[in-house]
């Protein structure tokens, strides 16, 4: 499936060819902290199938729980995280952040990882009061 997307301010845009059956929900504490929410969705693309169209992401290298360095590409203007990938030589898988994908409504997660770090209330969302817009103006 061909997808495209970009950051919130529009400085970074990309396109990719992905397998929609690789959409994952990640509950790790790094994803929680870096996304500012309870989990993040990620869709994988091989590096040969991912292309930045406009702009160059700023790279932050973090160390994962198992000690592996990960390059995190984000917009230095608005802060939107675009992807994460391995550091160093060898073929790369680009973990595209699901919220940046224009076609995100067409992508349904097929699995969840790092569930030991999941917030305990995540499975209790169904049944909460819902509102189509904000409770407050502005």
C-alpha positions in Angstrom: 0.0 0.0 0.0 1.3 3.4 -0.9 1.1 6.0 1.9 2.2 9.6 2.4 2.4 11.9 5.3 4.3 14.5 7.2 4.7 16.6 10.3 2.2 19.0 11.8 3.7 22.2 10.4 4.3 20.7 6.9 8.1 21.2 6.8 8.6 17.4 6.5 6.7 15.2 4.0 7.4 11.6 3.0 6.0 8.7 1.0 6.4 5.0 1.5 5.2 1.6 0.3 4.1 -0.4 3.3 2.4 -3.7 4.2 -0.7 -2.6 6.1 -0.5 -5.8 8.2 2.6 -4.4 10.0 0.7 -1.7 12.0 1.6 -2.2 15.6 0.6 -0.5 18.9 3.6 0.0 21.1 3.1 0.5 24.9 6.8 0.9 25.8 7.6 3.6 28.3 9.8 5.4 25.6 6.9 5.6 23.2 4.7 6.9 26.1 7.1 9.6 27.0 8.1 10.6 23.5 4.5 10.7 22.2 3.1 12.3 25.3 0.3 9.7 25.5 -0.4 6.1 26.5 0.9 4.4 23.4 2.0 4.9 19.8 1.1 3.3 16.5 3.9 2.3 14.2 3.9 1.0 10.6 7.0 -0.5 9.1 8.6 0.2 5.8 11.9 -1.1 4.3 14.3 1.8 3.8 14.2 1.3 0.1 10.5 2.0 0.2 10.6 5.2 2.3 11.4 8.6 0.8 11.5 12.0 2.4 9.9 14.4 -0.1 10.5 17.7 1.7 12.8 18.7 4.5 15.3 16.6 6.5 14.4 15.3 9.9 16.5 16.2 12.9 17.9 13.0 14.4 17.9 12.1 18.1 19.6 8.9 19.1 18.1 7.2 22.1 19.1 3.9 23.7 16.3 1.3 24.1 15.8 -0.8 27.2 17.9 -3.6 25.7 20.8 -1.2 25.0 20.2 -0.8 21.3 20.6 2.7 19.9 17.7 4.0 17.8 17.7 7.0 15.5 14.5 9.0 16.0 13.6 11.4 13.1 11.5 14.4 14.0 10.7 17.9 12.8 12.9 20.5 14.5 10.3 23.1 13.9 7.1 21.6 15.3 8.5 18.5 17.1 6.4 15.9 15.3 8.1 12.5 15.3 8.2 11.0 11.9 10.0 7.7 12.3 12.5 5.6 14.3 15.1 3.2 12.9 18.3 1.4 13.7 21.7 3.1 13.8 24.8 2.0 11.9 25.3 -0.1 8.8 23.0 -2.7 7.3 19.5 -2.8 6.0 17.0 -0.6 7.9 13.4 -0.9 8.8 11.8 2.5 9.1 9.1 2.6 11.9 6.8 5.3 10.6 4.7 7.0 13.3 1.1 6.2 12.5 -0.3 9.6 13.4 1.8 11.2 10.6 0.3 9.0 7.9 -2.4 10.7 5.7 -4.2 7.3 5.2 -4.1 6.5 9.0 -7.8 5.7 9.1 -7.2 2.9 6.6 -4.6 1.2 8.8 -5.7 -1.0 11.7 -3.2 -2.3 14.2 -2.7 -6.1 14.1 -0.7 -6.5 17.3 0.5 -4.8 20.5 4.0 -4.9 21.9 5.5 -4.0 25.3 2.2 -4.6 27.0 3.9 -5.1 30.3 4.3 -1.3 30.3 0.7 -0.5 29.1 -1.3 1.9 31.2 -3.8 -0.1 33.2 -6.8 1.9 32.0 -6.2 1.5 28.2 -8.6 -1.5 27.9 -11.2 0.5 29.8 -11.7 3.2 27.2 -14.9 1.6 25.9 -17.9 2.9 27.9 -16.4 6.3 28.8 -18.4 9.4 27.9 -17.5 10.6 24.4 -17.7 14.1 22.8 -17.3 14.8 19.1 -15.4 18.0 19.9 -13.6 19.6 22.8 -15.4 20.3 26.1 -13.9 23.8 26.2 -13.5 26.5 23.5 -10.0 27.2 22.2 
